Amino acid sequence: MDRRIARPHARRRKLVVRAAIALMCLAAAVVGWLLLPGSGALSVDTASVRTGVVERAPFRDYVPLRAEVVPLNTVYVTAVSGGQVAALAVVDGQMVGAGAPLARLANPQLELDVATRSAGIVGQLSGIDGQRLAIQRNRLDGDQEVANARNALTKAEALLAQRQPLFDKGYITKPAIDPLREDVVYQRARVAALGAGRAQADATLADQSTGIAATARELRESLAMVRGSLSALTVRAPVAGRLTAFTLQPGQTLKPGDAVGQIDSEGRWKLTADVDQFYLGRVRAGQPATADIDAHGVRMTVLRVLPQVTEGRFRVELGFVGAAPAGLNRGQTVDLRLVLGADRPAIVAPSGGWLDAGGTTAFVLDGENKAVRRAITTGRRNPDQVEITAGLAPGDRIVTSALGTYAAYQTLLLQ
């Protein structure tokens, strides 16, 4: 009976083939294991990742802002006196001059009160006029009495002068001349006494006249103020400009101090902008800025910083360097750049979504297909650049896309 005779070389060939297959499978497993990402790695599509290069370049230290055009000066108009709106003299948005009437109020009670108080003050002024007449009469009476005494003295001295020669020649006796001498002495004493009394009286009357004049002046001022309260029923513009927020209607009742409207400076403007509180310590009055108006850069300067923070932002006011451009309107929005400091060389990286994670780490490309997370520190920022103070060097390429989805990973495998 026939039987197969095994050939030794055929068996060896099978063993070699099987060993080769086993080695190939092992090699494929090793390669596959090496290619699998680790527990801290993530494979991402290269097309979905944006990158940028770290470089040494001048850092432009500015912050972009969206500003609003507002009047340089705004004066509020309030009602000095209360009353009911009887008539309007202007409309909202109209140009008005300083002192121009805006509205007329009616207040019968005020008018009656003014009439009563005016009558009382006029009565007091009439009484003062009577006091002045009395003082004048006293002054005239005193002058008349002094004049009479001097006249009597003159007559006594003349009579004595006539009789004295007769006495000297013995034609009249001593008893006849003595009464004349005594009368002259008396009249002289009387004139002296009246003169001294008159001086004192004049001083007293002068003081009374001064007091009366002061009282009269105060009464007239009071009368002017009382009557002037009626003029307050006419609401007037305190300054010249454009009247805005003027919404009064006939028949509307106003109380003293109620807001009536406001007057804006026409043709004189400033800008207001809200700034992130991150820059609060770096913004101050006098800093320069550039506004983009009608495709032209317009120089600005910070007028005032309002440090009160509201919803994470504070407000600044900026004025034009020179005349404001023509054609601006209240409420118009303007883009501007607020310069925080001079351009200085620094290590800078492109701004991007990667900074939303805080700017404390960055994925740095290691070759073409891998990016490794690295701790860094950042400084100043603008919309295009961020200053790198530690962790990166010029020439490093980093991932600038948002890192929110990569927060749990240390390595990105780019495919």
C-alpha positions in Angstrom: 0.0 0.0 0.0 1.3 3.5 -1.0 1.9 6.2 1.8 3.0 9.8 1.6 6.5 10.5 2.4 7.0 14.0 4.1 9.6 16.2 2.8 11.7 18.0 5.5 12.1 21.3 3.6 8.3 21.8 3.2 7.8 21.6 6.9 10.4 24.2 7.5 8.8 26.5 5.0 5.4 26.4 6.9 7.1 27.3 10.1 8.9 30.2 8.6 5.6 31.5 7.0 3.8 31.2 10.3 6.6 33.0 12.2 6.6 35.8 9.7 2.8 36.3 10.0 3.1 36.3 13.8 5.9 38.9 13.6 3.9 41.1 11.3 0.9 41.0 13.6 3.0 41.9 16.6 4.6 44.8 14.7 1.2 46.1 13.7 0.0 45.9 17.3 3.1 47.8 18.5 2.7 50.5 15.9 -1.0 50.8 16.7 -0.3 51.1 20.4 2.3 53.8 19.7 -0.1 55.7 17.6 -2.9 55.7 20.1 -3.2 58.9 22.1 -2.4 58.8 25.8 -4.8 59.5 28.6 -3.8 63.3 28.5 -3.8 63.6 24.8 -6.5 64.5 22.3 -6.5 64.1 18.5 -7.9 67.1 16.7 -8.4 68.1 13.1 -5.6 70.4 12.0 -8.0 72.4 9.9 -10.0 73.3 13.0 -7.1 74.8 14.8 -5.7 78.2 14.3 -2.1 79.0 15.2 0.2 82.0 15.5 3.8 82.8 16.0 5.4 84.4 19.1 7.7 87.2 18.1 9.6 90.2 19.4 7.9 93.4 18.2 6.7 96.8 19.4 3.7 96.3 21.6 1.0 98.9 20.8 -0.5 99.7 24.1 -4.1 100.9 23.4 -7.6 99.8 24.0 -10.4 100.0 21.4 -13.6 101.7 22.5 -17.1 102.4 21.1 -17.9 106.0 22.1 -21.0 108.1 21.9 -21.2 111.8 20.8 -22.8 114.0 23.5 -22.9 117.8 24.0 -19.8 119.3 25.6 -22.0 121.2 28.1 -25.6 120.5 29.2 -27.6 122.9 31.4 -30.8 121.7 32.9 -33.9 123.9 33.0 -36.1 123.7 36.1 -39.2 125.5 37.2 -38.4 128.2 39.8 -42.0 128.7 40.8 -44.9 126.2 40.7 -48.0 126.6 38.6 -50.0 125.4 35.7 -48.6 125.6 32.1 -50.6 128.4 30.4 -48.7 128.7 27.2 -45.6 127.4 25.4 -43.2 129.7 23.6 -40.9 127.2 21.9 -40.9 123.5 20.9 -38.5 120.7 21.6 -35.3 120.8 19.5 -35.4 124.5 18.9 -32.4 126.8 19.2 -32.9 129.4 22.0 -31.0 132.4 23.3 -30.0 133.1 26.9 -33.0 134.5 28.8 -35.5 133.5 26.0 -39.0 132.6 27.4 -39.8 128.9 27.1 -43.2 128.7 28.8 -45.6 130.8 30.9 -47.2 129.5 34.1 -50.4 130.6 35.8 -50.6 130.7 39.6 -53.5 132.9 40.9 -52.6 132.2 44.6 -49.0 133.5 44.0 -50.3 136.6 42.2 -52.7 137.4 45.1 -49.9 136.8 47.7 -47.6 139.1 45.7 -50.2 141.8 45.6 -50.8 141.6 49.3 -47.1 141.6 50.2 -46.4 144.5 47.8 -49.1 146.6 49.3 -47.7 146.0 52.8 -44.2 147.0 51.7 -45.4 150.1 49.9 -47.2 151.1 53.1 -43.9 150.8 55.1 -42.1 152.9 52.4 -44.8 155.6 52.9 -44.2 155.6 56.6 -40.4 156.0 56.0 -41.1 159.0 53.7 -43.1 160.5 56.7 -40.1 160.0 58.9 -37.8 161.7 56.4 -40.2 164.7 56.3 -40.2 164.9 60.1 -36.4 164.9 60.2 -36.3 167.6 57.6 -38.8 169.6 59.5 -36.8 169.3 62.7 -33.7 170.4 60.9 -35.4 173.4 59.5 -36.9 174.4 62.9 -33.5 174.1 64.5 -31.9 176.2 61.8 -34.7 178.8 62.2 -34.2 179.0 66.0 -30.4 179.5 65.5 -31.1 182.2 62.9 -33.5 184.0 65.3 -31.0 183.9 68.2 -28.2 185.3 65.9 -30.6 188.0 64.7 -31.4 189.0 68.3 -27.7 189.0 69.2 -27.0 191.3 66.3 -29.8 193.8 67.3 -28.6 193.8 71.0 -25.0 194.4 69.9 -26.1 197.3 67.6 -28.2 198.9 70.3 -25.4 198.6 72.8 -23.0 200.2 70.2 -25.4 203.1 69.8 -25.8 203.8 73.6 -22.2 203.1 74.7 -20.9 206.5 73.4 -23.7 208.3 75.2 -22.8 206.6 78.4 -19.1 207.4 77.9 -20.0 211.1 77.5 -22.3 211.0 80.5 -25.5 211.6 78.7 -27.0 208.4 80.1 -26.6 206.7 83.4 -25.2 203.3 84.3 -28.6 201.8 85.1 -29.6 202.7 81.5 -26.6 200.9 79.9 -26.4 197.8 82.1 -29.6 196.1 80.7 -28.2 196.5 77.2 -24.9 194.9 78.2 -26.7 192.0 79.9 -28.9 191.4 76.9 -25.8 191.2 74.6 -24.2 188.6 77.1 -27.5 186.6 77.1 -27.9 186.6 73.4 -24.3 185.5 72.9 -24.7 182.6 75.4 -28.0 181.7 73.7 -26.4 181.6 70.3 -23.5 179.4 71.6 -26.0 177.0 73.4 -28.2 176.7 70.3 -25.1 176.1 68.1 -23.8 173.3 70.3 -27.3 171.8 70.6 -27.7 172.1 66.8 -24.5 170.1 66.2 -25.7 167.3 68.4 -29.1 167.3 66.8 -27.5 167.2 63.3 -25.5 164.2 64.3 -28.6 162.4 65.7 -30.6 163.3 62.6 -27.8 162.1 60.4 -27.8 158.7 62.1 -31.6 158.5 61.8 -31.4 159.4 58.1 -28.8 156.7 57.5 -30.9 154.1 59.3 -34.0 155.2 57.4 -32.2 155.0 54.1 -31.0 151.5 54.9 -34.5 150.4 55.8 -35.9 152.0 52.7 -33.3 150.2 50.6 -34.1 146.8 52.1 -37.8 147.4 51.7 -37.3 148.3 48.0 -35.2 145.2 47.5 -37.9 143.1 49.2 -40.5 144.7 47.0 -38.4 143.9 43.9 -38.0 140.3 45.1 -41.7 140.0 45.8 -42.7 141.4 42.4 -39.9 139.4 40.8 -41.5 136.2 42.0 -44.2 136.8 39.4 -41.5 136.9 36.7 -40.6 133.3 37.8 -43.9 132.3 36.3 -42.2 132.7 33.0 -39.7 129.8 32.5 -36.6 131.2 30.7 -33.6 129.6 29.1 -30.5 130.0 31.4 -28.0 129.8 28.5 -28.1 129.8 24.7 -28.2 126.4 22.9 -30.5 123.7 21.6 -33.5 122.9 23.8 -34.0 119.2 24.3 -36.1 116.9 26.5 -38.7 119.7 26.5 -42.0 117.8 26.9 -44.3 120.3 28.6 -48.0 120.4 27.6 -50.6 123.1 28.3 -52.5 122.5 31.5 -49.6 120.5 33.0 -49.0 121.3 36.7 -45.4 122.0 37.8 -43.9 122.2 41.3 -40.9 124.3 42.2 -37.7 122.5 41.1 -39.4 120.2 38.6 -37.3 119.5 35.5 -38.5 121.2 32.4 -35.8 120.3 29.8 -32.2 120.8 29.1 -30.1 123.0 26.8 -27.2 121.5 24.9 -24.2 123.4 23.6 -24.7 123.5 19.8 -21.7 122.6 17.7 -19.5 121.8 20.8 -19.2 118.1 21.4 -17.4 115.5 23.4 -17.3 111.6 23.5 -18.2 109.3 26.3 -17.2 105.7 26.4 -17.4 102.7 28.8 -14.1 101.0 29.5 -13.5 97.5 31.1 -12.6 97.8 34.7 -9.4 95.9 33.9 -8.0 99.3 32.7 -9.2 101.4 35.6 -5.8 101.9 37.1 -4.3 102.8 33.7 -6.7 105.5 32.5 -6.2 109.1 33.6 -7.1 112.6 32.4 -4.9 113.9 29.6 -4.2 110.6 27.8 -4.4 110.8 24.0 -6.8 108.9 21.8 -7.7 108.7 18.1 -11.3 108.6 16.9 -12.3 107.2 13.5 -14.8 109.8 12.1 -15.7 109.7 8.4 -12.6 107.5 7.7 -10.3 110.2 9.2 -8.3 109.9 12.4 -9.3 112.7 14.8 -7.1 113.5 17.8 -8.8 113.3 21.2 -7.8 113.6 24.8 -9.3 112.2 28.0 -11.1 115.0 29.9 -12.4 113.1 32.9 -12.5 109.6 34.4 -15.5 108.6 36.3 -14.2 105.8 38.5 -17.5 104.3 39.6 -17.7 100.8 38.2 -21.1 99.6 36.9 -21.5 96.1 35.5 -17.7 95.7 35.2 -17.2 99.0 33.3 -16.4 102.6 34.1 -16.9 105.7 32.0 -14.5 108.2 30.5 -15.2 111.6 28.8 -13.0 112.6 25.8 -12.7 116.0 24.2 -11.5 117.0 20.7 -8.1 118.5 20.3 -9.1 121.6 18.3 -12.5 122.1 16.7 -14.9 119.2 16.5 -15.6 117.8 13.0 -18.7 119.2 11.3 -21.8 117.0 10.9 -21.7 115.3 14.3 -25.1 114.5 16.0 -26.0 113.7 19.5 -26.1 109.9 20.1 -23.8 109.1 17.1 -21.4 106.2 17.8 -17.7 106.5 17.0 -14.9 104.0 17.2 -11.7 105.1 18.9 -8.4 103.9 20.2 -7.4 105.1 23.7 -3.6 105.1 24.0 -2.5 103.7 27.4 1.2 104.0 26.9 4.0 104.4 24.3 5.0 101.6 21.9 7.8 99.5 23.5 9.6 96.3 22.2 8.3 93.2 23.9 7.7 89.5 23.3 4.2 89.4 21.9 1.7 86.7 20.7 -1.4 87.1 18.6 -4.6 87.7 20.5 -7.3 85.1 20.1 -9.8 82.9 21.8 -7.0 81.1 23.7 -6.9 84.1 26.1 -10.4 83.4 27.2 -9.0 80.7 29.5 -7.1 83.4 31.4 -3.9 83.6 29.5 -2.0 81.4 32.0 -1.3 78.4 29.6 -0.8 77.9 25.9 -0.5 74.9 23.6 3.0 75.1 22.0 3.6 73.2 18.8 6.3 70.6 19.0 7.0 69.7 15.4 4.1 69.6 12.9 1.7 67.2 14.5 1.8 67.8 18.3 1.1 70.7 20.6 2.0 70.5 24.3 0.4 72.7 27.0 2.9 75.1 28.7 2.4 77.4 31.7 3.0 81.1 30.8 2.4 84.6 32.1 0.9 87.5 30.2 0.9 91.2 30.6 -0.6 94.0 28.6 -3.2 93.3 25.9 -4.7 94.9 22.9 -7.1 93.5 20.3 -4.2 92.2 18.2 -1.4 91.4 20.6 -0.8 90.1 24.1 2.5 90.7 25.9 4.3 87.5 27.0 6.3 88.0 30.2 7.3 84.3 30.8 6.9 80.9 29.3 7.3 81.6 25.6 10.1 82.7 23.4 10.3 84.4 19.9 9.7 81.8 17.2 7.4 79.6 19.3 4.1 78.7 17.5 1.1 78.4 19.7 -2.6 77.4 19.2 -4.7 80.6 19.2 -8.1 79.0 19.0 -10.4 78.9 22.0 -9.1 76.3 24.5 -12.3 75.6 26.3 -12.8 72.1 24.8 -9.1 71.2 25.5 -9.2 72.1 29.2 -8.7 68.5 30.4 -5.8 67.7 28.0 -2.1 68.3 28.1 -1.3 67.4 24.5 -3.0 67.9 21.2 -2.3 65.5 18.3 -2.9 67.3 15.0 -4.2 65.1 12.2 
